[in-house]
């Protein structure tokens, strides 16, 4: 009966059930594992839910401090934003009494205690474009920069009973190019003036820090306009940050290469490219297994494409975009993507990989002496082709989900013990049976993968 069932499936889906090859060569180093499992939001430590331990275990490298002043935080309305920390713009910029650091100190402390670092957004939370309060161009650009100077001093130099956290990345503003005036009510030219003023002031004060931005919406035309304006003004970009909401690996690749190419063409070949917001769109797919697997696929691709950091939006447990934690602070399936990437970041060095099939993505890492290694492998197949963002009736099929054997050809590792952890809607990062065949150069791991699934292969 079992053979007949398999034969029937082969007849129906011959292309899907043919074994596909993935090659991983641990002898060929491809540079450090990138910090692609960063996030937006903060550590949940109030009420009965606490995400500190899960964040530590996933080795989340950075939390971007944007859109955190909501009802998941004590002190909502008093966290991070310039208008929260420095509520009276006419106050004395040099007087510690002009600043309210209380709740932001707690926010930053909890991130540090979870083993992560802050990627600090200097600016404002998005607002309703029909009723804006704090997203107008500041009335004094230099004073706004001086306020930021004292915030940096507070968290890095101990000013005003502060700290010495050595926060490296400081991002100026957020989405000035939003199609609705919900983040910036001024003109693009006003923003260019503002960015130039703030960057030059802060970089002179803190030449050792990375001052960048501006958290572009991700629109190629407005992004290109900003880069060209900074090049014309000869304003350095310590890093360029931009956003992307998408639902295919192909769209991700396109934008990553577009922004890298645009930077290079404008003299910014050494400027890192950061995606400091990303998630799926349409948003109603955010809680699906499709999104969980897409997260893993994008990280695998991002390791070998020209992007330098990624910060997922977001992990506040009450957020509709959060696909990582439940309201009880337990892991959702997508958490294990970030956890697996944390395992590879601890190993340190990425290695050469190759996949024969577009729907299978892979990334791999090893430690210095090749005694411990890891492979993240994903399969993301859409039954009726790739849906279009313009389709209002987009649905991810949940019907037939045939499995496909993927053969992972492993070379160049001294590891002899292999364990596989699967996430596919049935398994949730649990040990998964596979076939292992030893070869002269290493081994072949044959893993049966569902249409929407990812697995972490641990080699020790």
Secondary structure in CASP SS format (residue, H / E / C, confidence):
PFRMAT SS
TARGET T0000
AUTHOR 0000-0000-0000
METHOD secondary structure of the structure
MODEL  1
X C 1.00
X H 1.00
X H 1.00
X H 1.00
X H 1.00
X H 1.00
X H 1.00
X H 1.00
X H 1.00
X H 1.00
X H 1.00
X H 1.00
X C 1.00
X H 1.00
X H 1.00
X H 1.00
X H 1.00
X C 1.00
X C 1.00
X E 1.00
X E 1.00
X E 1.00
X E 1.00
X E 1.00
X E 1.00
X E 1.00
X E 1.00
X E 1.00
X E 1.00
X E 1.00
X E 1.00
X E 1.00
X C 1.00
X C 1.00
X E 1.00
X E 1.00
X E 1.00
X E 1.00
X E 1.00
X E 1.00
X C 1.00
X C 1.00
X C 1.00
X C 1.00
X C 1.00
X C 1.00
X C 1.00
X C 1.00
X C 1.00
X C 1.00
X C 1.00
X H 1.00
X H 1.00
X H 1.00
X H 1.00
X H 1.00
X H 1.00
X H 1.00
X C 1.00
X C 1.00
X C 1.00
X E 1.00
X E 1.00
X E 1.00
X C 1.00
X C 1.00
X C 1.00
X C 1.00
X C 1.00
X C 1.00
X C 1.00
X C 1.00
X C 1.00
X C 1.00
X C 1.00
X C 1.00
X C 1.00
X C 1.00
X C 1.00
X C 1.00
X C 1.00
X H 1.00
X H 1.00
X H 1.00
X H 1.00
X C 1.00
X C 1.00
X C 1.00
X C 1.00
X C 1.00
X C 1.00
X C 1.00
X C 1.00
X C 1.00
X C 1.00
X H 1.00
X H 1.00
X H 1.00
X C 1.00
X C 1.00
X C 1.00
X H 1.00
X H 1.00
X H 1.00
X H 1.00
X H 1.00
X H 1.00
X H 1.00
X H 1.00
X H 1.00
X H 1.00
X H 1.00
X H 1.00
X C 1.00
X C 1.00
X C 1.00
X E 1.00
X E 1.00
X E 1.00
X E 1.00
X E 1.00
X E 1.00
X C 1.00
X C 1.00
X C 1.00
X C 1.00
X C 1.00
X C 1.00
X C 1.00
X C 1.00
X C 1.00
X C 1.00
X C 1.00
X C 1.00
X C 1.00
X C 1.00
X C 1.00
X C 1.00
X C 1.00
X C 1.00
X H 1.00
X H 1.00
X H 1.00
X H 1.00
X H 1.00
X H 1.00
X H 1.00
X H 1.00
X H 1.00
X H 1.00
X H 1.00
X H 1.00
X H 1.00
X H 1.00
X H 1.00
X H 1.00
X C 1.00
X C 1.00
X C 1.00
X C 1.00
X C 1.00
X C 1.00
X C 1.00
X C 1.00
X C 1.00
X C 1.00
X C 1.00
X C 1.00
X E 1.00
X E 1.00
X E 1.00
X E 1.00
X C 1.00
X C 1.00
X C 1.00
X C 1.00
X C 1.00
X C 1.00
X C 1.00
X C 1.00
X C 1.00
X C 1.00
X C 1.00
X C 1.00
X C 1.00
X C 1.00
X C 1.00
X H 1.00
X H 1.00
X H 1.00
X H 1.00
X H 1.00
X H 1.00
X H 1.00
X H 1.00
X H 1.00
X H 1.00
X H 1.00
X H 1.00
X H 1.00
X H 1.00
X H 1.00
X H 1.00
X H 1.00
X H 1.00
X C 1.00
X C 1.00
X C 1.00
X C 1.00
X E 1.00
X E 1.00
X E 1.00
X E 1.00
X E 1.00
X E 1.00
X E 1.00
X C 1.00
X C 1.00
X C 1.00
X H 1.00
X H 1.00
X H 1.00
X H 1.00
X H 1.00
X H 1.00
X H 1.00
X H 1.00
X H 1.00
X H 1.00
X H 1.00
X H 1.00
X H 1.00
X H 1.00
X C 1.00
X C 1.00
X C 1.00
X C 1.00
X C 1.00
X E 1.00
X E 1.00
X E 1.00
X E 1.00
X E 1.00
X E 1.00
X E 1.00
X E 1.00
X C 1.00
X C 1.00
X H 1.00
X H 1.00
X H 1.00
X H 1.00
X H 1.00
X H 1.00
X H 1.00
X H 1.00
X H 1.00
X H 1.00
X H 1.00
X H 1.00
X H 1.00
X H 1.00
X H 1.00
X H 1.00
X H 1.00
X C 1.00
X C 1.00
X C 1.00
X C 1.00
X C 1.00
X C 1.00
X E 1.00
X E 1.00
X E 1.00
X E 1.00
X E 1.00
X E 1.00
X E 1.00
X E 1.00
X E 1.00
X C 1.00
X C 1.00
X H 1.00
X H 1.00
X H 1.00
X C 1.00
X C 1.00
X C 1.00
X H 1.00
X H 1.00
X H 1.00
X H 1.00
X H 1.00
X H 1.00
X H 1.00
X H 1.00
X H 1.00
X H 1.00
X H 1.00
X H 1.00
X H 1.00
X H 1.00
X H 1.00
X H 1.00
X C 1.00
X C 1.00
X C 1.00
X C 1.00
X E 1.00
X E 1.00
X E 1.00
X E 1.00
X C 1.00
X C 1.00
X C 1.00
X C 1.00
X C 1.00
X C 1.00
X C 1.00
X C 1.00
X C 1.00
X C 1.00
X C 1.00
X C 1.00
X E 1.00
X C 1.00
X C 1.00
X C 1.00
X C 1.00
X C 1.00
X E 1.00
X C 1.00
X C 1.00
X C 1.00
X H 1.00
X H 1.00
X H 1.00
X H 1.00
X H 1.00
X H 1.00
X H 1.00
X H 1.00
X H 1.00
X H 1.00
X H 1.00
X H 1.00
X H 1.00
X C 1.00
X E 1.00
X E 1.00
X E 1.00
X E 1.00
X E 1.00
X E 1.00
X E 1.00
X C 1.00
X C 1.00
X C 1.00
X C 1.00
X E 1.00
X E 1.00
X E 1.00
X E 1.00
X E 1.00
X E 1.00
X E 1.00
X C 1.00
X C 1.00
X C 1.00
X C 1.00
X C 1.00
X C 1.00
X E 1.00
X E 1.00
X E 1.00
X E 1.00
X E 1.00
X E 1.00
X E 1.00
X E 1.00
X C 1.00
X C 1.00
X C 1.00
X C 1.00
X C 1.00
X C 1.00
X C 1.00
X C 1.00
X C 1.00
X C 1.00
X C 1.00
X C 1.00
X C 1.00
X C 1.00
X C 1.00
X C 1.00
X C 1.00
X C 1.00
X C 1.00
X C 1.00
X C 1.00
X C 1.00
X C 1.00
X E 1.00
X E 1.00
X E 1.00
X E 1.00
X E 1.00
X E 1.00
X E 1.00
X E 1.00
X C 1.00
X C 1.00
X C 1.00
X C 1.00
X C 1.00
X C 1.00
X E 1.00
X E 1.00
X E 1.00
X E 1.00
X E 1.00
X E 1.00
X C 1.00
X C 1.00
X C 1.00
X C 1.00
X E 1.00
X E 1.00
X E 1.00
X E 1.00
X C 1.00
X C 1.00
X C 1.00
X E 1.00
X E 1.00
X E 1.00
X E 1.00
X C 1.00
X C 1.00
X C 1.00
X E 1.00
X E 1.00
X E 1.00
X E 1.00
X E 1.00
X E 1.00
X E 1.00
X E 1.00
X C 1.00
X C 1.00
X E 1.00
X E 1.00
X E 1.00
X E 1.00
X E 1.00
X E 1.00
X E 1.00
X E 1.00
X C 1.00
END
